[in-house]
Amino acid sequence: MLDCDVIIVGGGPVGLFLAAELGQRGISVELFDAKNGTSRHPAANANSARTMEHFRRIGIASEIRSLGLPPDYAPDIAYFTSIAGHELARLHQPASRDAIEWARGHAFTWPTPEPPHRCSQLYVEPVLLDAALGNAACQVHFASRVVGISQGDESVSATVELDTTATPAAGTRTVTARYLIGCDGPRSFVRKSLGIRLEGVAGEKREFMGGQMDAVYFYAPDIYRVSGRRPAWQYWTFSPTQRALIIAVDGAGHFIMNVQTRDGEAPDADSVRRRIAEAIGADIPFEVKSTSTWTAGFALVADRFSAQRVFLAGDAAHLFTPTGGLGYNTGIDDAANLAWKLEAMIKGVAGEALGASYEAERRPAALRNTAFARGFADSIGYVQLPAAAYEPGAAGDAARAAVGDYLAFHATAEFVIPGVHLGTRYEASPLVEAEAGSPPPDSANLYLPTARAGHRAPHVWLADGRSLYDRFGQGFTLLCTKASDAHIDDSALQRAGRALPQLAVVRIDEPEVAQAYKAAFVLIRPDQHVAWRGNALDGEFEAAVLRTTGHRHEKVTPAPTELAATK
């Protein structure tokens, strides 16, 4: 007997997002996490444009955008000798209150309704938790550790131990579901239980972002006073003996600092305080809230993303050095890719290839993104300031200017990356028939929208001011771009509706939409990737319907579904 449809192991942002989306799709979930609650130590401080688009799909983007830094606080990236010392370079960014309008005006660079947002996991996780618990079929259990996994032909079971210090009625229980998802982080119990290995680069050494890192969460509102400059979101400091990355968490004095441990050094309370003082460059009071350690220099991807009824997502499937902020965001994209496929498999409309398509699509995406992150880490991690940069006078000014020119170049290269955020494509997926011709280049700093099958559906601001994305359905969407003159075959729609969960038909007759999609009809997946496009609902369309749900020339078993037409 099944206890739920899906077990999720791990209650970080990826697991909670997956639980929230599955819950909205009517899939019953039980999530287990060994922690006592959501994170209390800041991490994952950058939400990519793609992550924000996924948050918009499940209805929480506006709330997330209201959190973190104050609405008028510009999340600049700035580089210093020390915060109270010389400013070397700065990349200006729009404040959150201006971000959406800014994106409208910068649609060539950021063609999205949701530009990046700088907000810590500390604030994101409670919103995701509320979104998950807002679904009656979703249960979240903290202080609950999964200690065993077993699989059968039709189900998977997890043995769960409840923490006796946190739960009065502690004990052990067995939970059985159709599928289990490991979202349990870098040391994933689920991954190890499956015997899945990580492959790639580990232990890469650099001057910075390559070795053991100490992360210190502290309170020091006087930083803004001693800096004497416009506040920033990230402060990269290059003192003569130490480098540090300090990130503003709330704009009111709370910061997280990352410093690379020196060889042979064992951090203690005194050394932590010395490091903070050195990075600030001034004698000011500060309060250490918490500390943690982690290791930079990884670009690792699991050799498999699934085994029978178990799938991996997030850090359980790939490990990043955090330059570019890609690890957490790649995990959210994993979950968005997996959620609709689990729905189709559970509701009985999936073909045999759908489950395997998760690895076929997401493993190349993880390899792509870890490569980008590694390149960003190389670009900043090997930078060393010349001695003259710390000297007063003209020679020092010239040295600082030269270093600043490079750092300004690097800042744009690492942080103005719409191609990384929006350019993931699945042209080689078994769910896609690749179109003729060549796709746009996969470049970090330039995103060229295309409606080729496998790519993210191009975004357009509609004539009424709304986002095209807000017209898409929760399930599959058939976008009709020439609604006034295109012939719509109702029988083809009915057959498609039996095969696709919640097919919505959206008719939009606007020149910009037609230009962006270059086809009369476009089939768009629930994760906003194009499944197919064409000018008639003919045999090619019907073949695409079967292909995108994993069917290989087999008949689709009709299942109760919903065919919705939107105005």
Residue pairs with C-beta under 8 A, 6 or more apart in sequence:
1 176
2 155
2 176
2 177
2 178
3 30
3 175
3 176
3 177
4 28
4 29
4 30
4 137
4 139
4 175
4 177
5 22
5 27
5 28
5 29
5 177
5 178
5 179
5 342
5 346
6 22
6 27
6 28
6 29
6 30
6 177
6 178
6 179
6 180
6 181
6 342
6 346
7 29
7 30
7 31
7 32
7 146
7 156
7 158
7 175
7 177
7 179
7 180
7 181
8 15
8 18
8 19
8 29
8 30
8 31
8 32
8 180
8 181
8 183
9 15
9 31
9 32
9 33
9 146
9 158
9 180
9 181
9 182
9 183
9 184
9 189
9 190
10 31
10 32
10 33
10 182
10 183
10 184
10 185
10 188
10 314
10 316
11 31
11 32
11 33
11 35
11 38
11 125
11 129
11 140
11 142
11 183
12 33
12 39
12 121
12 125
12 183
12 185
12 314
12 315
13 44
13 121
13 124
13 125
13 128
13 314
13 328
13 331
13 332
14 183
14 313
14 314
14 315
14 328
14 331
14 332
14 334
14 335
15 31
15 33
15 181
15 183
15 184
15 313
15 314
15 335
16 31
16 38
16 125
16 128
16 129
16 131
16 132
16 140
17 54
17 58
17 128
17 332
17 335
17 336
18 181
18 183
18 313
18 335
18 338
18 339
19 29
19 31
19 128
19 132
19 138
19 140
20 58
20 60
20 128
20 131
20 132
20 134
20 135
20 138
21 57
21 58
21 335
21 336
21 339
22 29
22 138
22 339
22 342
22 343
23 29
23 131
23 132
23 134
23 135
23 137
23 138
24 58
24 135
24 474
25 339
25 340
25 343
25 474
25 501
26 137
26 343
27 137
27 342
27 343
27 346
28 137
28 138
29 132
29 135
29 137
29 138
29 139
30 139
30 141
30 175
30 177
31 132
31 138
31 139
31 140
31 141
32 141
32 144
32 145
32 146
32 158
32 160
32 175
33 140
33 141
33 142
33 144
33 184
34 142
34 143
34 144
34 145
34 163
35 142
35 143
36 142
36 143
36 163
36 166
37 142
38 125
38 126
38 129
39 121
39 122
39 125
40 122
40 290
41 122
41 215
41 217
41 256
41 290
41 292
42 120
42 121
42 122
42 217
42 247
42 249
42 254
42 256
43 120
43 121
43 122
43 215
43 256
43 328
44 120
44 121
44 124
44 325
44 327
44 328
45 118
45 119
45 120
45 121
45 247
45 249
45 256
45 325
46 116
46 117
46 118
46 325
46 328
46 329
47 55
47 64
47 116
47 117
47 118
47 119
47 124
47 329
48 116
48 325
48 326
48 329
48 420
48 421
49 110
49 112
49 114
49 115
49 116
49 418
49 421
49 422
50 329
50 332
50 333
50 421
50 422
50 424
50 456
51 328
51 329
51 332
51 333
52 61
52 64
52 65
52 112
52 114
52 115
52 116
52 117
53 61
53 112
53 113
53 114
53 469
53 528
54 332
54 333
54 336
54 527
55 61
55 64
55 114
56 113
56 114
56 467
56 469
56 470
57 336
57 469
57 474
57 528
58 131
59 131
60 127
60 128
60 131
61 114
63 127
64 117
64 119
64 123
64 124
64 127
65 96
65 99
65 117
65 119
66 96
67 119
67 123
67 124
67 127
68 96
68 117
68 118
68 119
68 120
68 123
68 249
68 250
68 251
69 75
69 95
69 96
69 118
69 119
69 233
69 248
69 250
69 251
70 251
70 252
71 95
71 96
71 97
72 95
72 97
73 95
73 96
73 231
73 233
73 248
73 251
74 92
74 93
74 94
74 95
74 230
74 231
74 233
75 93
75 95
75 96
75 118
75 232
75 233
75 234
75 248
76 90
76 91
76 92
76 93
76 230
76 231
76 232
76 233
76 234
77 90
77 91
77 93
77 232
77 233
77 234
77 236
77 411
77 415
78 87
78 89
78 90
78 91
78 229
78 232
78 234
78 235
78 236
79 87
79 88
79 89
79 90
79 236
79 237
79 238
79 404
79 407
79 411
80 86
80 87
80 88
80 235
80 236
80 237
80 238
80 281
81 88
81 237
81 238
81 239
81 281
81 385
81 389
81 390
81 400
82 237
82 239
82 278
82 279
82 280
82 281
82 282
83 223
83 226
83 227
83 235
83 237
83 246
83 279
83 280
83 281
83 282
84 226
84 227
84 228
84 280
84 281
84 282
85 239
85 281
86 389
86 400
87 229
88 238
88 389
88 400
88 403
88 404
88 407
89 403
89 404
89 405
89 407
89 408
89 411
90 230
90 232
90 408
90 411
91 408
91 411
91 412
91 415
91 416
93 118
93 233
93 415
94 102
94 115
96 117
96 118
99 115
99 117
100 113
100 114
100 115
102 115
103 110
103 112
103 113
103 114
103 115
104 461
106 115
107 461
109 416
109 418
109 447
110 418
110 447
111 418
111 422
111 447
111 449
111 458
111 459
112 418
112 421
112 422
112 459
113 459
113 461
113 467
113 469
113 470
116 421
118 233
120 247
120 249
120 256
121 328
122 249
129 140
132 138
132 140
133 140
141 160
141 162
142 166
143 162
143 163
143 165
143 166
143 167
144 160
144 161
144 162
144 163
144 167
145 160
145 161
145 163
146 158
146 159
146 160
146 184
146 189
146 190
147 159
147 160
147 161
147 172
147 189
148 158
148 159
148 193
149 156
149 157
149 158
149 159
149 180
149 190
149 193
149 194
149 310
150 156
150 157
151 157
151 307
151 308
151 309
151 310
154 178
155 176
155 177
155 178
155 309
156 176
156 177
156 178
156 179
156 180
156 308
156 309
156 310
157 174
157 175
157 176
157 177
158 174
158 175
158 177
158 180
159 172
159 173
159 174
160 172
160 173
160 174
160 175
161 170
161 171
161 172
162 169
162 170
162 171
162 172
162 173
163 170
164 170
178 309
178 345
178 346
179 309
179 310
179 311
179 342
179 345
179 346
180 190
180 309
180 310
180 311
181 310
181 311
181 312
181 313
181 338
181 342
182 188
182 189
182 190
182 191
182 194
182 310
182 311
182 312
182 313
182 316
182 317
183 312
183 313
183 314
183 316
183 331
183 335
184 190
184 191
184 316
185 314
185 315
185 316
186 315
186 316
186 319
188 312
188 315
188 316
190 310
190 312
190 316
191 198
191 302
191 312
191 316
191 317
194 304
194 307
194 310
194 312
196 302
196 303
196 304
196 307
196 312
197 302
197 303
198 300
198 301
198 302
198 303
198 319
199 300
199 301
199 302
199 303
200 298
200 299
200 300
200 301
200 367
200 370
201 297
201 298
201 299
201 300
201 374
202 297
202 298
202 300
203 295
203 297
203 298
204 210
204 297
204 298
204 299
204 321
204 374
204 377
205 211
205 297
206 296
206 297
206 377
206 378
206 381
206 382
207 243
207 260
207 381
207 382
207 383
207 384
208 243
208 245
208 260
208 380
208 381
208 383
209 260
209 296
209 297
209 321
209 322
209 323
209 377
209 380
209 381
210 260
210 296
210 297
210 321
210 377
210 381
211 260
211 261
211 295
211 296
211 297
212 260
212 261
212 293
212 294
212 295
212 296
213 258
213 259
213 260
213 261
213 293
213 294
213 295
213 296
214 258
214 259
214 260
214 261
214 267
214 272
214 275
214 291
214 292
214 293
215 256
215 257
215 258
215 291
215 292
215 293
215 294
216 256
216 257
216 259
216 272
216 275
216 276
216 288
216 290
216 291
217 249
217 254
217 255
217 256
217 288
217 289
217 290
217 291
218 254
218 255
218 256
218 257
218 276
218 286
218 287
218 288
218 289
219 253
219 254
219 255
219 286
219 287
219 289
220 253
220 255
220 276
220 280
220 284
220 285
220 286
220 287
221 252
221 253
222 253
222 282
222 284
222 285
222 286
223 246
223 253
223 255
223 280
223 284
224 231
224 253
225 284
226 280
226 281
226 282
226 284
231 248
231 251
232 248
233 247
233 248
234 245
234 246
234 247
234 248
235 244
235 245
235 246
235 247
235 248
235 279
236 243
236 244
236 245
236 380
236 407
237 243
237 244
237 245
237 246
237 279
237 281
238 383
238 385
238 389
239 278
239 279
239 281
240 387
240 390
241 278
242 259
242 275
242 278
242 279
243 259
243 260
244 257
244 258
244 259
244 275
244 278
244 279
245 257
245 258
245 259
246 255
246 256
246 257
246 258
246 279
247 255
247 256
247 257
247 258
248 254
248 255
249 255
249 256
254 289
257 275
257 276
257 279
259 275
259 279
260 296
261 267
261 293
265 271
267 291
267 293
269 288
272 288
272 291
273 286
273 288
276 286
276 288
277 283
280 286
296 321
296 322
296 377
297 321
297 377
298 319
298 320
298 321
299 319
299 320
299 321
299 370
299 371
299 373
299 374
300 318
300 319
300 370
301 317
301 318
301 319
301 363
301 366
301 367
301 370
302 312
302 316
302 317
302 318
302 363
302 366
304 312
304 359
305 311
305 312
305 317
305 358
305 359
305 362
305 363
306 312
306 355
306 356
306 358
306 359
311 338
311 355
311 358
313 331
313 334
313 335
313 338
313 362
314 327
314 328
314 330
314 331
314 334
314 335
315 327
315 331
317 331
317 334
317 362
317 363
317 366
318 327
318 330
318 331
318 366
318 369
318 370
319 327
319 370
320 326
320 327
320 330
320 369
320 370
320 373
321 373
321 374
321 377
322 373
323 373
323 376
323 377
323 379
323 380
323 381
323 414
324 372
324 373
324 376
324 414
324 415
324 417
324 420
326 369
326 370
326 372
326 373
326 420
327 373
329 421
330 365
330 366
330 369
333 362
333 365
333 424
334 362
334 366
336 527
337 358
337 361
337 362
337 527
338 358
338 362
339 526
339 527
340 475
340 501
340 525
340 526
340 527
341 350
341 354
341 355
341 357
341 358
341 550
343 501
343 526
344 350
344 354
344 501
344 549
344 550
345 354
345 355
347 501
347 559
347 561
348 557
348 559
349 499
349 500
349 501
349 549
349 556
349 557
349 559
349 561
350 549
350 550
351 546
351 549
351 550
351 551
351 552
351 554
351 556
352 550
352 551
352 552
353 430
353 431
353 550
353 551
353 552
354 431
354 549
354 550
355 550
356 430
356 550
357 429
357 430
357 431
357 550
360 428
360 429
360 430
361 426
361 429
361 431
364 428
365 424
368 424
368 442
369 420
369 424
372 417
372 420
372 444
375 444
376 413
376 414
379 410
379 413
379 414
380 410
380 414
383 403
383 406
383 407
383 410
385 399
385 403
386 399
386 403
388 395
388 396
388 398
388 399
389 396
389 399
389 400
389 403
390 396
391 399
412 445
413 444
413 445
416 445
417 444
417 445
418 445
418 446
418 447
419 442
419 443
419 444
419 445
419 446
419 447
420 444
421 447
422 447
422 449
422 456
423 440
423 442
423 443
423 447
423 456
424 456
425 439
425 442
425 452
425 454
425 455
425 456
425 529
426 432
426 454
426 455
426 529
427 434
427 435
427 439
427 452
427 453
427 454
427 455
428 434
428 454
429 454
430 547
430 550
431 531
431 547
431 548
431 549
431 550
432 453
432 454
432 531
432 547
432 548
433 453
433 532
433 543
433 544
433 547
434 453
434 454
435 452
435 453
439 450
439 452
439 455
440 448
440 450
441 448
449 455
449 456
449 458
449 459
449 516
450 458
451 457
451 458
451 516
451 517
451 518
451 519
451 522
451 530
451 533
452 530
452 533
453 530
453 531
453 532
453 533
453 544
454 529
454 530
455 529
455 530
456 528
456 529
456 530
457 468
457 469
457 472
457 479
457 522
457 524
457 528
457 529
457 530
458 516
458 517
459 467
459 468
459 469
460 468
460 510
460 512
460 513
460 516
461 467
461 468
461 512
462 468
462 471
462 508
462 510
462 513
463 510
468 508
468 513
469 528
471 477
471 506
471 508
471 566
472 479
472 504
472 506
472 524
472 528
473 502
473 503
473 504
473 506
473 564
473 566
474 502
474 504
474 526
475 500
475 501
475 502
475 503
475 504
475 526
475 562
476 500
476 501
476 502
476 503
476 504
476 523
476 524
476 525
476 526
476 531
476 548
477 503
477 504
477 505
477 506
477 523
477 524
478 493
478 496
478 503
478 504
478 505
478 506
478 521
478 522
478 523
478 524
479 506
479 508
479 513
479 517
479 521
479 522
479 523
479 524
480 486
480 488
480 505
480 506
480 507
480 508
480 520
480 521
481 508
481 509
481 513
481 514
481 517
481 519
481 520
481 521
481 522
482 509
482 514
482 520
483 507
483 508
483 509
484 509
486 520
486 521
486 535
487 536
488 505
488 537
489 536
489 537
489 538
492 537
492 538
492 541
492 542
493 503
493 505
493 537
493 563
494 563
495 542
495 545
496 503
496 537
496 541
496 542
496 545
497 503
497 561
497 562
497 563
498 556
498 558
498 559
498 561
499 545
499 546
499 549
499 551
499 556
500 545
500 548
500 549
500 561
501 526
501 561
501 562
502 561
502 562
502 564
503 561
503 562
503 563
503 564
504 564
504 565
504 566
505 563
505 564
505 565
505 566
506 566
507 565
507 566
507 567
517 533
518 533
519 533
519 534
519 535
520 534
520 535
520 536
521 533
521 534
521 535
521 536
521 537
521 541
522 530
522 532
522 533
523 530
523 531
523 532
523 533
523 541
523 544
523 545
523 548
524 530
524 531
525 531
525 548
531 544
531 547
531 548
532 540
532 541
532 544
532 545
532 547
532 548
534 540
534 541
534 544
546 553
546 554
546 556
549 556
